[in-house]
Structures are given as C-alpha cells and as structure tokens.
Amino acid sequence: MFCFYDNDSFFYFFYRVNMKQIKPFIILTCIVFASVLNATPNEDAIVNYNNLSCTIENGKLIKSYSLSITIYNRRGEDNTRFVIPFEGNQKILNLNAYITDINGNIIQKLKKKEITTSNAFSYGSLYEDNYVSRFVLRNNYYPYTIYVSYEIEYDEFFYIADWTPEYNYNYKTLNSTLELTIPKDYKINFHQVNVNDPTILEDAGSNTIKYTWNAEYSEVFMSEIYCPEIEELVPVVQVVPINFKYEINGTQSSWDDYGKWKIDLTQNLLDLPANEKVKINLIIDSIDDRTEKIRKLYEYLQENTRYINISLGTGGLKPYPANYVAYNKYGDCKALSNYMKALLNYAGISSSFAYVNSGKEKCTINKEFPSQQFNHVLLAVPNAEDTIWLECTNKNYPAGYFGTSTQNHEVLLVGDSEIALTKIPALDSVDVLNSSNISVILSISGRDKYKMKNKYRGAKYEALTSIKNLTDKKFQENLIFEIIPLNDILIENWEIENTHSDSACMQVISEFTSSSTLKKYGEEYLLKPHGIYIPDFEKPEKRKLPVRINYPIVNFDTISYTIPFGHQISHAPENIEIDSEYGTYSYSVDYMDDKVIISRSITLNCGEYPLSLYPHFYNFIEQVRISEAKNSFLIK
Amino acid sequence: MQKLSSFFIMVLFIGSSFGQDYSLEYGKITSNEAGMESYPYDKEAPAAVLYDIGKSYFVSNAYAGGYDVVFERKTKIKIFSQAGNEYAEISIPFYHEGDNYEKAEVIEATTYNLENGIIKQTCFNPKNALREKINENWDVLKFAMPAVKEGSVIEYSYKVQSPYKFNLQDWEFQSDIPVRFSKYIAVMIPYYEYVYLLQGAERFDYYNSYETRNTKYSELVHEYLMENVPAFKDEGYITSRQDYIIKLDFQLRGYYNFSGTKFDVITTWPKLCQDLLADADFGKYISTAKNKTKEIVGRIQLESKTKLEAVEKISDYVKTSYSWNGRNGYRTNQSVNEFMKTKRGSIAEINLFFLGMIQNLDIEAYPVILSTRDHGKIKADFPFAHFFNFVTVLVNDGDKQFMADATETLLPFTLLPPKCLNDIGLVVNKKEPSWISLQKDSPSKINHTINLTPKPGIDSVQCNVIKLTTNYDAFNLRMKINDNETSLLNYIESDGYSLIEKPQTRNFHETNKPYVIAYNANIPLEYIGNKIYISPLAYETQTENPFKNTSRTYNLDMVYAKSRSYRSNIEIPEGYSVEFIPQEKNIDNSLFSMSYKAAIDSVSNKITVDAEYFYKKAVYEASEYKTIRYFTIQMIDKLNEKIVFVKEE
C-alpha cells in the first residue's frame, strides 16, 4: 500500500467511534467523502417482482405492496428481514407473508407473534411519529420463494408514489409494475426516469383511468467513489396529485401554486413574546449597519437555541411557531428558520425560506415536477446585491456559511408572497482550501520534534467545528493521533480552534514528538515523508459509473525537515508539476540552511465526467500517485 | 422601601441556601450552581451531575393484591458547554410483558438560567413527554428540557411503578460525566428479600441501614452514597461499558407469603442448576431431544470410527439442518417438535437439541450457561440468573474435555463463537455444578508464505502469497470472504495489490481445517536513486500502531491470543547486489514474544526472512498496557524494515 498520509482518515475514525457524541449533520458530511464499502452483486437471491398498486377512491389513497424474492442459498438471507414503515395514524392492512418451495407449495406462513412493531429509530430526532413493523421470514430448504403483500391507507397525502423496482441494490429485480388507478377527473402529475412510458387504459364502467409502468433493475449498482446517486441511475416513477390536502388544502400544478401552499402553511407563525422583543431591541438598537444586524441576530439564534426534532403527525411539514421556539429554545430546521425569520422581521429585515434537498450528490430540482423534493430549509436574507444564507440549525457556523451539503444546490425560495427557483452559490477553491504546515527537527536515535499547524475549510471545517463543540477533550486529542500517521507519538500540547470568530476555517495546532523517523539502511538513512491525500479512484477497467465531483478538493502541504548536524541529503526527488483539465499537482523541494522544505499542492476540479473520459481522468490521478511514491530522501 | 424589597427578591432568587455551594433540596438552586463555569474536579467536563437521588419502596397494589415496587428519582445537572446538551434529553425506560405495563410518569422538570443576576425558570409540562416503543417488552418516555444553553441547571423528577419485583432498578453511581452526589435508598419490606452487588468500586462512601416502624410491619431502609465519582471514559478494547461502570445491582433472593412461608428465588448455584435441569425449557427439552433423535444418532454412529468423530458429525448435521434465528438465551421458547418442524431456533433451542443428540452416544456431555461479551460479566459469588444469556455444550471424552457449539456454521464445532469468550461459564451438573474457563489456551494463527520477485525493468514486484488461517482468524476470514469471489478480490485488492490472476482458496466449508487463500499479484517497486527498497513482507503486516494512548485505566481485552508467522523469500534481481538486510531481533516474556531473522542464501540467490510474533494473552491488565504498546511499536518497526538492493556498476 502506498504510504499515503490520509488527510481524510479522521472521518473514518469518528464514524466508527462513540456515536452518542455525534450529531447527524456531521454524518451527512462524512458520507459525502467516505467511499461506500463495495456492494457485492451476486446470484444468491433474486427479486422476482417488487410491485406497487395505488388506487384513489373517495379521496383516499390505498397503496398495495407486493413482493416476491427467491433465495438460493444462505448468503442470500440478508433479504429475509422485512421492515414496513408507516406513520402514526396509519395501519398496515392485510399483511400476508409466506414461503413456497421449488414446486410452489406453501411450506411456511408468517405468524402474528413473529411481527414486532416499534417506533422507527430516526437518528437525529428526539421523536418522530413513525413506526416500523418488522419480521423475519426464512427457511432451510433452498431454493425457496418468499411472498409478502400488504396495504396502507392514507387520508391525507401530497405524494402518491415514489416507486422504483430496485428493492435491495445488491440483487436484481425482474420485471415489476407500478399501477395507478384514479377517477377519470382526478388530476395527477408524474415524473419518470430510465423507464418507458406507461400504458393508459380507460374503464368507462367504473369511470377510472389506469396507468401501468413496467421496469426492472437488471444492472446491479455498486457505489464508487465520487459517483451520482443510485436514484439517478435506476428506473424511478414519481406521481403526485395536483390538488391535495395535507394539514391544509394545496395545489402543485406549478411552483407558484406549491409555493402558495407553503406560504399558507407558514402563516401567522412569526409572533414573538414581549420579553423576546426586548432582547432583540437591546441587540440591534446600537447598530446601524444592516449586515451587522443580521449577523448579530443570527449569533443570538445560535447562542440561545438548539436543534431538537419532534415531529408528530402532519407536523412533519408545518413549523412550530416562533413563540414555541422562544420558550423552549429548541426546534427543527423549519422551526428554527421560522424563528430566525421572526427575529429579522421584527428588526425590519425581510427574508425567505429556501427549501433544498440537502446532502445529496444531485444538486438540481426537477423543474417540470412541482412537488415536495426537499428535506431541509435555510433562510435567505437579501442584502444589498447579495444574499446572506443562514443555516439555522448550526450553532457554530459564521453567518452566511451554508456548507458543502447545500452548496450549488437549486432551491425553492418562498418569501411572504414571492416564489422563485434559484441556486445557492458554489464553493470555490478558496472556500475549500485545506493547508498543512509542519516543521520537524529530525534526530538520529532520539525523538523527532514536530510543530504542526493545519487549517481546514469546507467539509473538514464542518466536521471539526462539530467535533470541537460536541465532543470531549479526550476524543479531540485522539483526533490528533488520527491526523498524524506516526506510530509512537507523545503530544505535548494541542489546540483545535477557529482561525477567526467569523471565518469558516478551523485550525489544529500541535507540538509533539515521535520516535525517530529516520531508518538506517547501510550507510544511509531513509526519510519517507507522509503522502498527500488522494481519493482512491477505481481502475479504469473496473469503473462503471461516471464521476461527479461537486466542489473542488484543494490541499496545500508544506513540511520542513531540519537535518541532524553533520548530515546531508544524498538523494532527493525531482520537482514535478502536472497540469490537466481535471486538476493540478505540484511538488517541489527547497533548501535553506540545514533544512529541506517540501511543498506540495493538489487540486481536483469540480466537474462531471462520463465514463468515456474516465481513463483520461484516472491518468491524472495515477500520475500524482506515481510522483508521490517517489517522495523519499536519503541522508548520509 | 422599594429598594429594600427588590433586594429581598434578589436574595430570594439568588440562592435561599445562601452560603452553601450546592443544594440537595428539590427546587433550590444556589448561586454557586447557577454561576459556576466548570466542574472543579474535572474542568473539561461538558456537564456534571450535581445530585442524583433514587429511592425504591413498596406500595400495596389494591387491584392485584400484593405489592408493587415504586422507583422515584430526582436529578440535577449543570450544563457547561454545547457538548453537554445531550444530557438535557431525558429517556425513562419502562417494561411490560403482554399488557401488564410498568407506569412511568414525569413529575416535574425545570430549567434554570442565570440572566443578568436573576435566576430564570422555564418549566416543562410533563404532559408533553413522548412515549416511544422500542421493542416488544420495552417502551421509553422521552422529553427535551427547554431553554437549555451554556450555564443552564436542569432539574427533573420522575417515578416508575412496577409489578415486576424480580429485578429492582440497577443504580448507576457513575455516568459519562462527573457525578458530585449519588444516593440510592432502598426501603425493603419484610416480605421480599434482596441481595445486592456493587460493581466497579470497593465500597460506598457512606452506607447505613435502619428500621422504621409502620402500622403493619417494620421496614428496613438501606442508604448507599457515593460522592465525587469521576466520569466513565471508554478506552476501547473492553467487553462493554456495563462491566466497568460503578453501579449497584439488586436481585430478589426470596419472598414470604402471608402465612409466613418462605420461597427462595435464587439461593445457590447448585439450586439454580437443579431447577434448570427439572425445567421444561431446559432439562426436559434436552431429554425430549435425546429421545427423538435416537435413530439418526444411531445412523451417525455407524458411520463414525470414534466417539469424537460422531460428535463432529452430529454437529455438522445440526448446523446444516437447522439455522439460528438471531435470538440468544439459555432457555427454550418452542418445543422440540416445533423446532424440528420449523428448522429454526434460538441459541438455547439449537444447542440443547445438540446436547440431547450427543447424550445418545456413550459420552459425558453437559450444558454450560454463560454470558456473551456485550451482556456483562458473571460474578461467581452471586447466584443471579440474569447474568446468563447463552448456553453451549461441554463434552468429556475420558482425558479430553472441550466445549462444543452448533450455532455457528463457519466455526469448527470445538470453537465457541468469539462473542462467548467472556471469562467463565457454569457447567450445569445435577451433582456438583462447576465453573469452566472460556479462554482458549492455544492461540489463533495466521501463517504467511511469501515469494517476492522484484522486476526492475517493469517497476514492480511480483508477490506470491499463501495465507493460512486457523481458529478464530480462519473464522473471521471466512465471514469476510463468505466464499464469494468479489469479496475475495476486494479483500486482496483493498490492501493495494494488483492481482495478476484469479486468487485461490481452500477449505471454506471444511471448518475443521485451516482456511487458506493464495494469490499472485504485483505491487509497485520503490526506487530511490540507484537503489531498490523492498518490504520483505509485502502488504501482509500492519503498518499502524493501534495503541495510540500512552496509558490505560481498564483491561486491554483482545478477545483471544494470537500469533502470526512469516516465511518470505525475496529473489535478488539480476544486476543488483544486496546493500542491506535487517538485523535479527528477539523478544520473549510472559506477555509477548517475537523473532526476526533475515539471511542471504547465495546458492539460491535469495534472501530469506523468518519472522513471528505472539500476543500470549487474550486479556491484558491495565498495568501491562504500556509494555504491550512498547512491544507492538517495536514489532511494527521491525516487520516494516526494508531490504535494499543496489545496482551493480
């Protein structure tokens, strides 16, 4: 293995450590970088069909699920655990599950006592009105086929179906159908990708129309590093009702209509209690500058509230009012954004909700399909020529920092009456630059002395700011061990802190010693500095998916080694510069007195590259790797 | 006059317990508590428990007759920083069997914040507590304290009333944050007799017991107190937090009915064993299994030369015909008939069935009950049934004695699943139950045979590797590869190898044999100037030291003893001569040993490297950690040393 200094190792580190201390948005950040452990496509099981049938009758939606899986051997058994999610006031009806043998005879039936029902554990929420029913249906005589079918009824809904034949991305699904039966005058909109047009049949007798889509999941998906999401690659059909009732009536025939429903949902939630108004006055009365007012009120929000998600029933979409947040000092993203809006409103500053699909690789909204495509909301505050984007759930970001989960994402902007589709700006190289500055005094047989100062922006800044504020000192100290790839370290002092109070940059400073890194081989000593971080891209013959890099990766790295007295460098690598359309890399060695200084930089541009260009892309990565492998010095 | 009254109001607010640093009185917040910025004994703690007081007592149950146990608790916590906010989210678990629920109720909850010299209260309405269902026996009452920020003091109290008297609430003195004052009061009535066990500490800071008089009977009050308990720090390499945290564990020993007859729940280990062997869920299940399997065991016996072989064949039969449904336990939940029909069962159902089958042979075999690593440790001095959650088999074949398990298909029948490697197990014997150690004497091994051929012309080294794994290492590798080609490819290539051809494996299904994988791959050749640097062990040894911290509080639990050995042959490339080979190194002591020797064989034009290291214990004491860390660093340094070839002129 190349001895790469994996700058990103601390993601893996705290992903596997004490989960109790880590909040969900950090994990989201991690997942963006962490390469998903390779799924293994195999023939140990096959999904014969994964069907959904939706019927609209008397204003109710009835969804009937039916699934059939054949298990060929023990390895296919990860498909024998079933989990059926449903919401608080719904029920699972007509749950029927059984197993047939190779001849089609029923050999096992699901018993009621084998089903357990509990709340769905949702990481990051205190409480959600979501439940799951679970059971295992499994046999010993291979091959056998499992059949599961059940129904759920909905009284209120703004979504009819979000269907894909894929059931478990490790296993193929054969031909499956989505059926939709609606009254003739019932208006719907649908969005389909990677699937053929539906057949449409009218039934004059019952005055209904039936749509049928057919699709299969035949190319098993294996996640690769920096690739699009599975939802963009598999067949998907999404159906929504144009007119709906969810808490209140709404329409989604256009973004304007959908936006109006959002406005109605968030009406009259901006009232603040009197003592709150007093506090706001105290903050803004002495400030003239509008930007400064916004900043100070955002800081007030951050210092005084925390993120707690409690969602009950349809509360999933309507925010708790501003006075709820004023009293409890907590809320979810909607409640906190609404509260922030109330604070600004009172100060005479207008703002809009910005609905976004956060954390996803796909940054775009399906514009032809006005519907709920969002999982998060920010607050957009127009300010002079600019917009200040406020992430109201984060207690540590500087005002205006929106982060890697939402950068370059399209958003639906909903103001008091204005509705618009726009985009959050993209992070550029300056915004994501990570730099490392290390100076080492080498020793022959004692301990090397290190001084390190690393600065992190972008995703690593986001992770670090959470680590700094949510974990204890021991955990943070262990992080230093993870950043430095040496085996025998004694840390003398360390500090993790913001570079400035209003900058989105964290620095890690430390002084430590290490057992001597100079290895004596014969007459010379070998010095092998740690490597710079390069993502582990698959070889061209293995890669199946296009590459998508949403924001640049920029790392600068300087290491200065003080050579022990009486010794000189007898071999040093050559300087290299690589320039390509995919990024740049440079490596240079300088000498100053008794020091040798290595300077490196790597930039991986953001971009989308189809599979046809992958060999060229990979060539750039490979050149960097080859150069890094030559990063060794001999000292006499 | 006004000034005076506002002064009084100020005094009222800022600590009626004027002069005291802390108050144990519910609803009273001292000025010290409100204003303190860090916990004096642990400045870095994000929060601290100022007091935690619990009380268990009995009330008569008018409906069902008899008594219920009531557990009341009041807690006061100070939050110092954002990281302490999680302690403001409260969860109160409560139990039920069928429809018979414990009743949990939040009595009161208030957050106190010091704002401009005045302590402001924000109350939580107990009606807003949310109820969540965890599984078929447990629910939890949850809520988040309002208005929490740096400096907040939160105080809450709750009550749980339970008809289940067998297990009084455990009381944890220690938490993940420091605890200033932790007190537990148990008010016992003469009808129920409990035994308790203190874990993690030698004694209480204060203990008292006294009688109180009631109209009907006298109550015995026990008070247990610990002060200034440090926060629990999880260092990794331990079985579970539950084994080390300071806590009090109660168990019902016996009870009296109205006529004064005493019923023992648990008295001694022999009684526990006798009861189990007479039980339908245990002893009777074994004998039924024995009867129902007479025929098939007879057949197996005919096919076997020795009794041991018969046991192995029985184990194979059980493993292939029946599968585990994921449930632990040492008592069965279905009958033998049902088990044989459904072909699936819990640990108890499979292993007790296995035992029944073995008992048809003329061989001594007993059930052994134990606790898995994540379930806590058994304390041999305290006969508590709830320690156990697993049962396996002990076979006595004359001079040979071994443990056998039929629940894990990828293990040979003589190895217990790694999760069972937890101190001791109880041999359930009618006559004389005894303890048996679950630690394995012989280490688990990985043997590597490596042949390296450097190819300077094409900048790579061809590696031929044969990796032979035994014991638990074989089990882990079988689990990882799962006889799946893609998993195997990923496993090898994730180390950095570029495979030249398809790798090979041997003995995936023959669990009594070592699991071997062999592969032929290329790795890059390292040039520096006119020299070649080669790692004699290619990518087969760890480069990273897992023991980063310099000291440790708790035992270092490595699960099982392990040894790794390497025999590597490195071809000297044409046109190159040897400039450097690593020196010999040997370490040998009771904890760890290693040996390393590199030599040039001019006849075959190769360098041979023989290396080996051995972690002799499965569990090391905390005091031994420094030594183990030191040897580990030495071993990693040595095994990663390179061989240097220089181009001849």
Interface residues (C-beta under 8 A of the other chain):
Chain A: M1 F2 C3 N18 K20 Q21 N38 T40 P41 N42 R74 R75 Q108 T116 T117 S118 N119 L126 Y127 Y131 V136 R138 N139 N140 E303 N304 R306 I308 I310 Y327 N328 K329 Y330 K395 N469 L470 T471 D472 K473 K474 N478 F481 P485 N487 D488 I489 L490 S515 K519 Y521 G522 L526 S570 H571 A629 K630 S632 F633 L634
Chain B: E44 A45 P46 S81 Q82 A83 N85 E86 E89 T122 L130 E132 K133 I134 N135 E136 K142 F143 A144 P146 A147 V148 K149 D176 K233 D234 S321 Y322 S323 N325 G326 T342 K343 R344 T409 N482 D483 N484 T486 S487 N490 D495 G496 P524 E526 Y527 I528 G529 K531 Y533 Y539 T543 E544 N545 K548 N549 T550 E579 F580 I633 I636 D637 E641 K642 V644
